[in-house]
């Protein structure tokens, strides 16, 4: 008589244990709609506030030089340190966003922004003011990546390039407030009241985020067992950063951001107003008008590029290379003009061209987003977002050093000739960045599925 095989005593209803390597089920596609736009708008309000803080020195550079008794090199140190802290914080912030969510990171960012600006308002000497700009840069670093992560959770993937451009456009609204409102307030109210008012504005934005921001739709909340599985499978910090860096699309995004952003950034953050006033003999009101034009141009290009990128991903590289080429050509015409005093139509032209710099830099984030999985988007965005601010820091410092070296000791202002040669420094990072873009472009194309 044959022996019957032994049967399992385990009930059939008990599921097999999940291994750490087992993938977590994908979430439903983001819904978009009114709730998505509301969440984005609340997050974008923090980014607008951050840009107001970031660009406040752009219209106060000459006032800061008088208040603290410093020259061009020391003045550039304010923006350099702020940008250095911003760039250094990008990877840590990306990791924080991936692990703790964008809402918490935004709240911390608002506190740091307000604290730094309040300290800057009451600073009367160089060292404390410098420290306050470092704190401000740290808070600024926590905003943009957080808003992009909110958008990625709320909007379908095809909508993300357009929403990223809208986020940049909203930030330019903050820049517009700086060039129009802040410049006038500095003239009428003075240093301390103006910067204190900006710091206090953070209280209202903090309340808005704390009370009303939902960082993800309800359908994006995983069951408890899936969250636990995701936590077990989450890679270590070093491995996550290395995985992002090994992706050619991340590195291409970084160099795109580096090369396209820094000319307009350096001009708007610090050197634009001194160049227009001291080298071109314009009034502060006239120079402020041109800086406002830079912001409006930026907003226009942001909307245009967003539409182009939403229609086709093939528009990425043409946008990048066209922006680099026209910026390089525009500055060549301005700097080569006899006597260093180009006509107004040419100044307007280069400012309109530089308006494309910020929107073109966001193409770098799109490269990273399309080549990295969702669980490391914050880290990848942080790596890319370092690029433009590293380029800005190099440019700010180089121009400041050259201005001091090319000007007589004790000179009260910098000549058109000094600005002319100092601004030639821009071509060094421009050449390096363009070479890296062309090199990595081929790698990304070869790695494409």
C-alpha positions, 0 to 999 in steps of 0.5 A: 500500500503506497504511503501518502505524502506528508501534508503541511500543517500550516493553514493556507491563509498564512502569507509567506514572509516578505523579504527585504528585497521584495519591491513595494507595490507602486502607488496610484498615479498622482491625481492632479486637479484643484487639490494639487494646485492648492498644495503646490501654491502653499509650497510655492509661497515658501519658495517666493519668500525664500527668493525675497530673502535670497535676492534682498542683497541684490538691491542693497549691495551699495547700502551694505558697502556703506553700512559695513565699510567694505570693498567689492571682495568683502561685499561679494563674500556675503553672496558667496557664503550664502550661495556656498551654504545653499549649495552644500546643503542640497544633498543633505536637504534632498535626503531629508525630503526623501526620509521625512517629507517636504512639509517638515523641511519647509517649516524648518526652512522658514524658521531659518530664513526669518532668523537669518534675516532678522539678525541681518537687519540688526547687524552693524558690523561685517562678521555678524552680518556674514553669519546671518547670511549663512543661516539665511542660505541654509533656510533657502536651501530647504525650499525649492527641492521640497516644492518639487517633491510636493509637485511630484506627489500631486501631479502626473509625471508628464506635468512635472516639467511645466510645474517646475517651470511655474515654480521658478516663475513664482520665485521670480515673483519674489525677485520682482517684489525685491526689485520694486518694493524692497528697493523703495523701502530701503530708500524710504524706511531704512535698513533695519525696518526694511529687513525686519519686515521681511523677517516677520513675513515668515510668521504668516507663511509658517502658519499657512504651511503648518495649518493647510499644506498636505504634502501628498494626496490621500491615495498616496498613503501606503498601508502600514505593512508597506511603509515598514517594508519600504523602511527596511529596504531603504538604502543607506545614505552613502549608497543612495547618494552614490546611486544618484551620482552614478546615473549619467542623467543626474550628472548631466543635470548638474552641469546643465544647471551649473552652466545656464544659471550662473550669469543671470544669478550673479548679475541679479544677486549682486553685481547688476546694480553696481555695474549699471550705476557705477560703470554705466552711469545710470540712476538707481531708479533706472538700474532698478527698472532694468533689474525688474526687466530681468525678472519679467524676462525670466518669468516669460521664458519660464512659461515658454520653456514649461510649455515646450518641455511639456510638449516634448522632452526633445526640447531639453538640449536645444533649449540648453544650448541655445541659452548658453550660446545667446548668453555668451554672444550677448556678453561678448557684444556688451564687453567688446563695445568701444569704451565699455559703455554699450548703448541702452538697446544692447543693455536691454538685450543682454538683460532679456537674454539673461532672463532665459538663464534661470528657466533653462537651468530647470531643464537639469532637474528634468534630466535627473527626474526622468532618470532616477526612481521616485524614492531618490528624487529628492537626493537627485534634485539636490545634487543637480541644484548644487550646480548653478549655485556653485557656478554663481559662487565661482562667478561672484568671487572671481568678479569681486577679486578682479574688480579690486585688482583692477581698481586703484587703491582707495577708489570710491567706485569701480570704473567701466574698464574694471567691470569690463575685464572683471565680467570676462571671468564669466567665460571660464565657468561657461566654457568648462560647463559647456564641455561637460554638457557635450561630453555627458550628453553622449553618455546619456544618449548611449544609456537611454533604453 
